[in-house]
Amino acid sequence: MSQYETPLFTGLIEHAKKNPIQFHIPGHKKGAGIDPEFRAFIGDNALSIDLINIGPLDDLHAPKGIIKKAQDLAADAFGADHTFFSVQGTSGAIMTMVMAVCGPGDKIIVPRNVHKSVMSAIVFSGATPIFIHPEIDKRLGISHGITTDSVEKALEQHPDAKGVLVINPTYFGISADLQKIVEIAHSYSVPVLVDEAHGVHIHFHEDLPLSAMQAGADMAATSVHKLGGSMTQSSVLNVREGLVSPQRVQSILSMMTTTSTSYLLLASLDVARKRLATEGHELIQKTIELANYTRGQLNEIPNISCIGKEIIGTKATFDYDPTKLIIPIYELGITGYDVEKWLRENYHIEVELSDLYNILCIITPGDTKEDVDMLIRALKELSHQIQVTQDQAKSKERIFLPDIPVLALTPRDAFYAETEVITFNESAGRIIAEFIMVYPPGIPIFIPGEIITEENLTYIKKNLEAGLPVQGPEDPTLDTLRVIKEHRAIR
C-alpha cells in the first residue's frame, strides 16, 4: 500500500455514492432527519459519511477491512508496529496505555506534572504512582520534563515498576532526552509510555525533537487533531511490540471506546496521516520558518519576549519545538490572562494558553504570514499602551510556583474513601479527595490523596483572582473542598 492512499476515507465516499437506504443509526439518515439550519451549515457531504460500523465499513473494535488498512498505513508512517485509532481523544489513548500495563497495586513512575487523564487512569487501574518531580523553570513559572538522572534513581528504588511515563514534548514544546530515558528503562525491562499529545508533527522533520517511536518507546498516545490536521477528538496510539502486548492494548482501548464510533473522526485521521507522510516535511519546514520569523519580531517588542533555543541546556531541556511560541509577558506588569482577554477583545485573536506569567501560541501549517503579522501588530500596540519604567520592572513580583504536595494515600483509595465537604480556607493539612487544575494545560494542582498546603491554596487563589479557569472540584466556586473524612479516636 502507498502512503498516498486513504482506504478509510475512500471507502466511506464509495459507500455514500451508492446512496443506500439506511434502516440503521444514526437517526438523521444522511441529514434528512436533522435540523435544516445545522444541515445547511455542515453540508450534505459530511452528513453522508456520518455512519456506523456496518459490514462494508469495518469496526474499530475488531478491524479487519478499511479501518485495519488505514491503521496499518498509520503504523508505517509513524514507525510503529501497530497503530490504533482513538475517537476518545488522546485522553482515552493515555488511559489505555496506563491500564494496559498496570493493575491494582502496581507501581508506575510518572512526572507530577502529568495531564489529568494519567491520574484518572491511575484511579481506574488502582496503580500506585511513583512521582518524579519535574524541573521547574523559575523564570517562566512553568514545569519542564523529567531528567535521565531522576528516572535512573526512580528505577533503582522501584525496579518492580510496570512502566515509566514521560511527557514528550511538554505542552510548551520542551523535550527531555527521551532516547536515553528509554535506554535506562529498558535496562530494567520496564516499558516506556509517552504522552505525545503535543508532538504528532515531530516525527516528520529532523529539526524537531525525536518522536517516541524514533526514540524506541513502547507506546505513545499522540494527538493528531492538535497539530496534525485531523478533527478535534481524533488521536492515535502507537505501539511497539516486545514489552507490551498489542492484543491487550486493543482490548483495553475497546473497553474505553464508545461502540458508536464517529467515522468522520476516523476518516480525518486517515487523511491527516496521508498528508503528514507525503507532504509533512515540506509543510513543517514552512511552519518552522514562519514561527522563527514571528519569534524574531516579538523579541523586538519592549517588555515582551519569545523563548527560543536559549531554553535548551538543562538536564530537563534537551530539545525544543520552535513551532510553540512561549511568550513571557510578566514584564508588562499584567497577567497572561489579561493579555489573552485584551487580544480577544481588541484583535479577535485567540491564544492556546495563558497563565499568570505567559501566553502560548502554536504555529501550524494552517497559519499564514498575515495571521502572525496581526499577532505581532497587536502585541506591539499592547506594549506601547503599557509603558513600564525601569524601576517598575525591577520591582516585579517574583515568579511563584508552589512545591508539589505530598501524597498521603493512593489516588484510588482517596477517590473512593469516605469524605466530607469543608470550607476552602479551613482545608490546609487535610487530604484532598478531588482534582483541582487550571485547564489548559490540565496539570493538576491537587490530585486525590495529596495533603493540602497553605502555599498551594494561595496559588489557587492567585489563579482565581487572575481569572484563569480553575477546574475539577465539585464546587465550581471553590468555596468548599471535598476531603477525606477524619474519625476521632474512641475513648
C-alpha positions as CSV (number, residue, x, y, z in Angstrom):
1,M,0.0,0.0,0.0
2,S,1.1,3.6,-0.7
3,Q,1.0,6.5,1.8
4,Y,-0.9,8.4,-0.8
5,E,-3.9,6.0,-0.3
6,T,-6.7,6.7,2.1
7,P,-8.6,3.4,2.4
8,L,-10.9,4.5,5.1
9,F,-11.9,7.9,3.7
10,T,-12.1,6.5,0.1
11,G,-14.2,3.6,1.3
12,L,-16.7,5.9,3.0
13,I,-17.1,8.1,-0.1
14,E,-17.7,5.0,-2.3
15,H,-20.3,3.7,0.1
16,A,-22.0,7.1,0.2
17,K,-22.1,7.3,-3.6
18,K,-24.3,4.2,-3.6
19,N,-26.9,6.2,-1.7
20,P,-28.1,3.2,0.3
21,I,-31.5,3.2,2.1
22,Q,-30.5,3.2,5.7
23,F,-32.5,1.3,8.3
24,H,-29.7,1.8,10.9
25,I,-28.4,4.5,13.1
26,P,-27.6,7.4,13.1
27,G,-31.2,8.5,13.1
28,H,-30.7,11.6,10.9
29,K,-30.3,9.3,7.9
30,K,-27.8,11.2,5.8
31,G,-29.1,14.5,7.1
32,A,-32.7,14.1,6.1
33,G,-33.8,14.0,9.8
34,I,-31.5,16.7,11.2
35,D,-32.2,20.3,11.9
36,P,-32.3,22.1,8.5
37,E,-30.2,25.1,9.6
38,F,-27.5,22.7,11.0
39,R,-27.6,20.7,7.8
40,A,-27.2,23.7,5.6
41,F,-24.1,24.8,7.7
42,I,-22.5,21.4,8.0
43,G,-23.3,20.2,4.4
44,D,-24.6,17.1,2.9
45,N,-21.2,15.6,2.2
46,A,-20.2,15.5,5.9
47,L,-23.6,14.1,6.9
48,S,-23.5,11.4,4.2
49,I,-20.4,9.8,5.8
50,D,-21.6,10.2,9.4
51,L,-22.1,6.5,9.5
52,I,-21.9,3.4,11.8
53,N,-20.0,0.2,11.9
54,I,-22.0,-1.7,9.3
55,G,-20.3,-4.6,7.4
56,P,-18.8,-2.7,4.5
57,L,-17.3,0.0,6.7
58,D,-15.4,-2.3,9.2
59,D,-15.4,-1.9,13.0
60,L,-12.9,-0.1,15.1
61,H,-13.4,-2.6,17.9
62,A,-12.3,-5.5,15.7
63,P,-10.9,-4.1,12.5
64,K,-10.4,-6.4,9.5
65,G,-11.1,-4.2,6.5
66,I,-10.7,-0.5,5.6
67,I,-10.0,0.6,9.2
68,K,-7.3,-2.0,9.6
69,K,-5.7,-0.9,6.3
70,A,-5.8,2.8,7.5
71,Q,-4.3,1.8,10.8
72,D,-1.6,-0.2,9.1
73,L,-0.7,2.7,6.9
74,A,-0.5,4.9,10.0
75,A,1.8,2.4,11.8
76,D,4.1,2.6,8.8
77,A,4.0,6.4,8.8
78,F,4.8,6.7,12.5
79,G,7.4,3.9,12.6
80,A,5.2,1.7,14.9
81,D,4.5,-2.0,14.9
82,H,0.8,-1.2,15.5
83,T,-1.3,2.0,15.4
84,F,-4.7,2.2,17.0
85,F,-7.2,5.0,16.1
86,S,-8.8,6.8,19.0
87,V,-12.1,8.7,18.9
88,Q,-11.9,9.3,22.6
89,G,-9.1,11.8,22.1
90,T,-5.6,11.4,23.5
91,S,-7.0,11.2,27.0
92,G,-8.6,7.8,26.0
93,A,-5.3,6.7,24.5
94,I,-3.3,7.7,27.6
95,M,-5.7,5.9,29.9
96,T,-5.4,2.8,27.7
97,M,-1.6,3.0,27.9
98,V,-1.6,3.1,31.7
99,M,-4.3,0.4,32.1
100,A,-2.6,-1.9,29.6
101,V,0.5,-2.3,31.8
102,C,-0.8,-1.6,35.3
103,G,-3.3,-3.3,37.6
104,P,-4.3,-2.8,41.3
105,G,-1.2,-2.1,43.4
106,D,1.2,-2.0,40.5
107,K,3.7,0.9,40.5
108,I,4.1,3.3,37.7
109,I,6.7,6.0,37.5
110,V,5.2,9.3,36.4
111,P,6.2,13.0,36.4
112,R,4.0,15.0,38.8
113,N,3.0,17.5,36.0
114,V,1.1,14.9,34.1
115,H,-2.3,15.5,32.4
116,K,-5.4,14.7,34.4
117,S,-6.0,11.7,32.1
118,V,-2.9,9.9,33.5
119,M,-4.2,10.4,37.1
120,S,-7.7,9.2,36.0
121,A,-6.1,6.1,34.6
122,I,-4.2,5.5,37.9
123,V,-7.5,5.8,39.8
124,F,-9.3,3.4,37.4
125,S,-6.4,0.9,37.4
126,G,-5.7,1.1,41.1
127,A,-2.0,1.6,40.3
128,T,0.4,3.4,42.7
129,P,2.1,6.4,41.3
130,I,5.8,6.9,42.0
131,F,6.2,10.6,41.3
132,I,9.2,12.2,39.8
133,H,9.4,16.0,40.4
134,P,9.8,17.8,37.1
135,E,12.3,20.6,36.7
136,I,10.8,24.0,37.5
137,D,11.6,27.0,35.3
138,K,11.6,29.8,37.8
139,R,11.8,32.5,35.2
140,L,8.7,31.3,33.3
141,G,6.8,29.8,36.2
142,I,6.3,26.5,34.3
143,S,7.3,22.9,34.7
144,H,9.6,21.1,32.2
145,G,10.1,17.4,31.8
146,I,12.0,14.8,33.8
147,T,15.7,14.1,33.7
148,T,17.6,10.9,33.0
149,D,19.1,11.1,36.5
150,S,15.7,11.1,38.1
151,V,14.4,8.2,36.0
152,E,17.6,6.2,36.9
153,K,17.1,6.9,40.6
154,A,13.4,6.0,40.5
155,L,14.1,2.7,38.8
156,E,16.9,1.9,41.2
157,Q,14.4,2.4,44.1
158,H,11.5,0.8,42.3
159,P,12.8,-1.9,39.8
160,D,9.4,-3.6,40.0
161,A,7.6,-0.7,38.4
162,K,5.4,-1.7,35.5
163,G,6.0,1.4,33.4
164,V,7.7,4.8,33.1
165,L,5.5,7.5,31.7
166,V,7.1,10.5,30.0
167,I,5.6,13.8,28.7
168,N,7.4,14.4,25.4
169,P,7.3,17.2,24.3
170,T,5.6,19.1,27.1
171,Y,2.6,21.4,26.5
172,F,5.2,24.2,26.0
173,G,7.2,22.2,23.4
174,I,10.1,21.2,25.6
175,S,11.7,17.7,25.3
176,A,13.8,15.6,27.6
177,D,16.5,13.2,26.4
178,L,13.8,10.6,25.6
179,Q,16.2,8.2,23.9
180,K,18.4,7.9,27.0
181,I,15.3,7.5,29.2
182,V,14.2,4.6,27.1
183,E,17.6,3.0,27.3
184,I,17.6,3.3,31.1
185,A,14.0,1.9,31.4
186,H,14.7,-1.0,29.0
187,S,17.8,-2.0,31.0
188,Y,15.2,-2.8,33.8
189,S,12.8,-4.4,31.2
190,V,10.3,-1.6,32.0
191,P,8.2,-0.2,29.2
192,V,8.2,3.5,28.4
193,L,4.8,5.1,27.8
194,V,4.9,8.6,26.2
195,D,2.2,11.3,26.4
196,E,2.9,12.7,22.9
197,A,-0.2,14.8,22.8
198,H,1.7,17.8,21.6
199,G,4.1,16.1,19.2
200,V,2.4,14.5,16.3
201,H,4.4,16.6,13.8
202,I,7.9,16.0,15.4
203,H,8.2,12.6,13.7
204,F,8.2,14.2,10.3
205,H,11.1,16.7,10.5
206,E,14.7,16.3,11.5
207,D,14.9,19.8,13.1
208,L,12.3,18.8,15.7
209,P,12.8,16.6,18.8
210,L,12.8,12.9,18.4
211,S,9.4,11.3,18.3
212,A,8.5,8.5,20.8
213,M,8.8,5.8,18.1
214,Q,12.1,7.2,16.9
215,A,13.4,7.1,20.5
216,G,12.4,3.5,20.9
217,A,9.5,4.0,23.3
218,D,6.9,1.2,23.7
219,M,3.7,3.2,23.5
220,A,2.8,6.8,22.5
221,A,-0.5,8.5,22.8
222,T,-0.4,11.1,20.0
223,S,-2.9,13.9,19.3
224,V,-3.3,14.1,15.6
225,H,-6.0,16.7,15.9
226,K,-3.8,19.1,17.9
227,L,-1.1,19.7,15.4
228,G,-1.6,17.2,12.6
229,G,-4.7,18.3,10.8
230,S,-7.4,15.8,11.9
231,M,-10.7,16.7,13.5
232,T,-10.9,17.5,17.2
233,Q,-11.1,14.4,19.4
234,S,-9.2,12.2,17.0
235,S,-5.9,10.7,18.1
236,V,-3.7,7.6,17.6
237,L,-2.0,5.2,20.0
238,N,1.3,3.9,18.6
239,V,2.7,0.6,19.9
240,R,6.0,-1.2,19.6
241,E,6.0,-4.9,20.3
242,G,8.2,-6.5,22.9
243,L,7.4,-5.3,26.4
244,V,3.8,-4.5,25.6
245,S,1.0,-6.8,24.3
246,P,-0.8,-5.2,21.3
247,Q,-3.7,-7.6,21.9
248,R,-4.1,-6.3,25.4
249,V,-3.9,-2.7,24.2
250,Q,-6.7,-3.4,21.7
251,S,-8.8,-5.0,24.4
252,I,-8.3,-2.1,26.9
253,L,-8.9,0.5,24.2
254,S,-12.1,-1.2,23.2
255,M,-13.3,-1.1,26.8
256,M,-12.6,2.7,26.8
257,T,-14.2,3.5,23.5
258,T,-17.8,4.1,22.5
259,T,-19.4,1.4,20.3
260,S,-20.8,4.2,18.2
261,T,-17.5,5.4,16.7
262,S,-17.5,8.5,14.6
263,Y,-16.5,7.8,11.0
264,L,-16.0,11.5,10.4
265,L,-13.3,11.5,13.1
266,L,-11.8,8.2,11.8
267,A,-11.7,9.5,8.2
268,S,-10.0,12.7,9.3
269,L,-7.2,10.6,10.9
270,D,-6.8,8.7,7.6
271,V,-6.4,11.9,5.5
272,A,-4.2,13.6,8.1
273,R,-1.8,10.6,8.1
274,K,-1.6,10.8,4.3
275,R,-0.7,14.5,4.4
276,L,1.9,14.1,7.2
277,A,3.5,11.1,5.4
278,T,3.6,12.6,1.9
279,E,3.8,16.4,2.5
280,G,4.7,16.7,6.2
281,H,8.4,17.6,5.8
282,E,7.7,20.5,3.5
283,L,4.7,21.7,5.4
284,I,6.6,21.6,8.7
285,Q,9.6,23.3,7.2
286,K,7.4,26.3,6.3
287,T,5.8,26.2,9.7
288,I,9.2,26.3,11.5
289,E,10.3,29.3,9.3
290,L,7.0,31.1,10.0
291,A,7.4,30.5,13.7
292,N,11.0,31.7,13.8
293,Y,10.0,34.8,11.8
294,T,7.3,35.5,14.4
295,R,9.8,34.8,17.3
296,G,12.3,37.3,15.9
297,Q,9.7,40.0,15.5
298,L,8.2,39.5,19.0
299,N,11.7,39.7,20.5
300,E,12.0,43.3,19.2
301,I,9.0,44.5,21.2
302,P,9.7,46.2,24.6
303,N,8.8,44.2,27.7
304,I,7.8,41.2,25.6
305,S,9.9,38.2,24.5
306,C,9.5,34.9,22.8
307,I,11.6,31.9,24.0
308,G,13.9,30.2,21.6
309,K,17.0,27.9,21.6
310,E,18.3,29.6,24.7
311,I,16.0,27.4,26.8
312,I,18.0,24.3,25.8
313,G,20.8,23.3,28.2
314,T,19.5,22.0,31.5
315,K,19.1,18.3,32.1
316,A,15.3,18.6,31.5
317,T,15.5,20.8,28.5
318,F,17.3,18.6,26.0
319,D,15.5,19.9,22.9
320,Y,12.5,22.2,22.0
321,D,9.9,22.6,19.3
322,P,10.2,26.1,17.7
323,T,6.6,26.0,16.5
324,K,5.5,26.6,20.0
325,L,5.7,30.3,20.9
326,I,6.2,30.7,24.6
327,I,5.7,34.5,25.2
328,P,6.5,35.7,28.7
329,I,4.6,38.9,29.4
330,Y,5.2,39.4,33.2
331,E,7.5,42.4,32.4
332,L,4.3,44.3,31.3
333,G,3.1,44.1,34.9
334,I,-0.1,42.2,33.9
335,T,-1.0,38.5,33.8
336,G,-1.1,36.2,30.8
337,Y,-4.9,36.0,31.2
338,D,-5.1,39.8,30.9
339,V,-3.2,39.6,27.6
340,E,-5.5,36.8,26.4
341,K,-8.6,38.9,27.1
342,W,-7.1,42.0,25.5
343,L,-6.1,40.2,22.3
344,R,-9.6,38.7,22.1
345,E,-11.4,42.0,22.7
346,N,-9.2,44.2,20.6
347,Y,-8.0,42.0,17.7
348,H,-10.2,38.8,17.8
349,I,-7.1,36.8,18.4
350,E,-7.4,33.6,20.5
351,V,-4.3,32.1,22.1
352,E,-3.6,28.4,23.0
353,L,-3.0,29.1,26.7
354,S,-2.5,31.9,29.2
355,D,-1.2,31.6,32.8
356,L,0.0,34.1,35.4
357,Y,3.1,34.9,33.5
358,N,2.9,33.8,29.9
359,I,0.8,33.3,26.8
360,L,1.4,30.3,24.5
361,C,0.7,30.4,20.7
362,I,1.0,27.5,18.4
363,I,2.0,27.8,14.7
364,T,0.9,25.0,12.3
365,P,0.6,24.5,8.6
366,G,-2.8,26.2,8.9
367,D,-1.3,29.6,9.8
368,T,-0.3,32.3,7.3
369,K,2.1,35.3,7.5
370,E,-0.9,37.6,7.6
371,D,-2.1,35.8,10.8
372,V,1.2,36.1,12.6
373,D,1.7,39.7,11.5
374,M,-1.6,40.5,13.2
375,L,-0.3,38.9,16.4
376,I,2.9,40.9,16.2
377,R,1.0,44.1,15.5
378,A,-1.4,43.5,18.4
379,L,1.4,42.9,20.9
380,K,3.3,46.0,19.7
381,E,0.2,48.0,20.4
382,L,-0.3,46.5,23.8
383,S,3.4,47.1,24.7
384,H,3.1,50.7,23.6
385,Q,-0.1,51.2,25.7
386,I,1.6,49.8,28.9
387,Q,4.8,51.8,29.4
388,V,6.8,50.1,32.1
389,T,9.5,52.1,33.8
390,Q,12.9,50.5,34.7
391,D,12.0,50.9,38.4
392,Q,8.7,49.1,37.9
393,A,10.4,46.3,36.0
394,K,12.9,45.8,38.8
395,S,10.1,45.6,41.4
396,K,8.1,42.9,39.6
397,E,6.8,40.2,41.8
398,R,8.9,37.0,41.7
399,I,7.6,34.0,39.9
400,F,5.5,32.0,42.3
401,L,5.2,28.3,41.8
402,P,4.4,26.2,44.8
403,D,6.0,22.9,45.8
404,I,4.3,19.7,44.8
405,P,2.1,18.4,47.6
406,V,2.9,15.2,49.5
407,L,0.9,12.1,48.5
408,A,-0.6,10.5,51.7
409,L,-3.0,8.0,50.0
410,T,-3.1,6.4,46.6
411,P,-5.4,8.4,44.3
412,R,-7.8,5.4,44.0
413,D,-8.0,5.0,47.8
414,A,-8.6,8.7,48.2
415,F,-11.2,8.9,45.4
416,Y,-13.3,6.1,46.9
417,A,-12.7,6.9,50.6
418,E,-15.3,8.3,53.0
419,T,-15.3,12.0,52.5
420,E,-16.7,15.3,53.8
421,V,-17.0,18.8,52.5
422,I,-15.3,21.7,54.3
423,T,-14.5,25.3,53.6
424,F,-11.6,26.1,51.3
425,N,-10.0,28.3,53.9
426,E,-10.1,25.5,56.6
427,S,-8.7,22.8,54.3
428,A,-4.9,23.1,54.9
429,G,-3.5,20.0,56.4
430,R,-6.3,17.8,55.2
431,I,-6.2,15.1,52.5
432,I,-8.0,16.1,49.3
433,A,-10.4,13.7,47.6
434,E,-10.8,15.5,44.2
435,F,-8.8,17.1,41.4
436,I,-8.0,20.8,41.1
437,M,-6.3,22.1,38.0
438,V,-6.0,25.0,35.6
439,Y,-7.2,23.9,32.2
440,P,-5.5,24.3,29.8
441,P,-3.0,22.7,30.3
442,G,-4.9,20.3,32.6
443,I,-2.0,19.6,35.0
444,P,-3.5,19.1,38.5
445,I,-2.5,21.4,41.3
446,F,-4.0,18.7,43.6
447,I,-4.8,15.1,42.9
448,P,-6.9,12.9,45.2
449,G,-4.7,11.7,48.1
450,E,-2.4,14.7,48.5
451,I,-2.1,16.8,51.6
452,I,-3.4,20.3,51.1
453,T,-0.9,23.1,51.9
454,E,-1.4,26.8,52.5
455,E,1.1,27.5,49.7
456,N,-1.0,25.6,47.1
457,L,-4.2,27.2,48.4
458,T,-2.6,30.6,47.8
459,Y,-1.5,29.6,44.3
460,I,-5.1,28.6,43.6
461,K,-6.4,31.9,44.8
462,K,-3.9,33.8,42.6
463,N,-5.1,31.9,39.6
464,L,-8.8,32.6,40.5
465,E,-8.0,36.3,41.1
466,A,-6.4,36.4,37.7
467,G,-9.5,35.0,36.1
468,L,-7.8,31.7,35.0
469,P,-10.0,28.6,34.6
470,V,-9.6,26.6,37.8
471,Q,-11.5,23.4,37.3
472,G,-12.1,20.0,38.9
473,P,-13.8,20.4,42.3
474,E,-17.5,19.6,42.8
475,D,-18.0,23.1,44.0
476,P,-17.2,25.4,41.0
477,T,-16.9,28.4,43.2
478,L,-14.1,26.7,45.3
479,D,-15.7,28.0,48.5
480,T,-15.6,24.3,49.6
481,L,-13.4,21.3,49.0
482,R,-14.1,17.6,49.4
483,V,-11.6,15.9,51.7
484,I,-11.0,12.6,53.4
485,K,-13.2,12.3,56.5
486,E,-11.2,12.1,59.7
487,H,-12.6,10.0,62.6
488,R,-11.8,10.8,66.2
489,A,-10.4,8.0,68.3
490,I,-12.8,6.2,70.5
491,R,-12.1,6.9,74.2
